[in-house]
Amino acid sequence: MKIVRYRDSLGAIHHACVHPAGRLERLEGDLFGDPVPSGQTADVAGILAPLDPRAILCIGLNYRRHAAETGAPIPEHPVLFMKVPGAVQHPDAPILLPTTLASHQVDYEGELAVVIGRTCRNVSRAEALEVVLGYSCANDVSARDWQKQQRLGGGQWCRGKSFDSFCPLGPCLVSADEIPDPQTLSLRTRLNGVTVQEAGTADMIFPVAAIIEFLSASTTLQAGTVILTGTPSGVGMAADPPRWLRRGDTVEVEIDAIGVLRNPVIEEGSDSPD
């Protein structure tokens, strides 16, 4: 099932299933329970990120070609960092280039997002995919100067990864039964219509099941936790010269079986990319 989250004309928030012809049917029940179609066409005023995450756990350096382009060694264990849930942005809503705490090195990172469907702990790799509710597209937007420069407090990543709008999610959540093997997907990131990242999830150093096993070890993962599984090669930081996001850009992250997550780029405090 493909599921979208939306705001209706009265401001209420619901989920809907997407029918093959594109019709949206409102769902009844809890997203983490057993939501069922209501028989009513969804009254959609705006599409939102598929959920409000309980937590956002992110894996760095998880594609072999990306590790190679950054000159980083292959990690022995998954490299973990976090984004604050307030960084989530909706499909088609803008990525905001920070101006108050200014960044001049904002980068895109197209990623596969995994949503945990039930609270779990110490999940084995063999059973890991059983706790997945579904999958979505994500953009791990990163202010590289705040992420990396020591004079700005860099080196711990979270500041440069957690500005408002730095975690677009969507356009939908695809239930896990629709994607039985998340290592068979193709991911593409386009900047202004030009493909800048393209890879298969088979290039992951740590596959989704291994990531869940690692993150749940001695640690409770709450239902509604979102895991960003890393980005492939082609990030703007590694280009020559570096390719930083600018006002007026549009970033699209596309994953097979999920769809296209599209976001324009504007400056903080602006209301238009033009």
Steps between C-alpha positions, in 0.01 A plus 500: 500500500614853421401740776507879505443736789301811427327806640135541406312820422411545869859459618463147636775247426428152362661215308376367168581204279595566139304298245667398170304763307622767742185539708563561871273319746501611864619238747343435838702380798853541627787494250686267738196280561288370217369794294218413263352684200196709596328495162523880490708700253762703684440875525861607434608857554870413525727194506719469811802289596371145556536525880632704791801289602563402861871516418717530190804270504742537210780287361803669346742354246277207411565476124837371385536749215406789730767396750748489213411847367546655847825312566355332809588143603228238501355506853500190719162589649222730373584869556209647697386861530162660564276771365242671718138416405437871443722483191232309307365675190201411282504407130512808273570726800826696491842412630606812692859618463594623849566875522473574874760237583626527146630213291662534158557128445157334498499160331242240389504129589232278350424201724266209565304556822381209715209542745489272803148364549509362853705567809787252509834418660783256424357404160701240312604562144288204389186658650583866443278564198199374700503819712495731196173683433614634165739702289518854366736739323710741704747782444766525770569869436833597656675829577853375444668800664306450826540125469875492450683823584642487850476876549122470455471209741514246221613142528189372678264547199169568680507882472563495127232236445214639709408844370131553427393325175817288484310168492247489216299175506248357254314514276342191656563203724508165321409211728768238557304225325531698175882502530602157630871564431616860553842415353360473146396864454648770276545853635552818300548860608446779249609861539311732265411199286858368474574163660775546759461176698406158367556167672340178606438433868703182451807730529425555870781391728247415770163385361175606663471183711854543635430866584188409699686224684776747593271789601272278712784330685455579871286793381123536468381625162160664533229450241521803274879514501635597156835361387688671217720232346777708342560669168677379184784676321443828318451742788572865431789509747695250287453686168784703347428780569255421783134530399314673785125558502391850399178697505287395204626139485266201505606165646321175414563165668348204314491139617348213308163386636468811718494811281658844477567732793531853362605815689591850379780693670456848647673712761378509857254787534409494131161384369598423142784330311496780238 
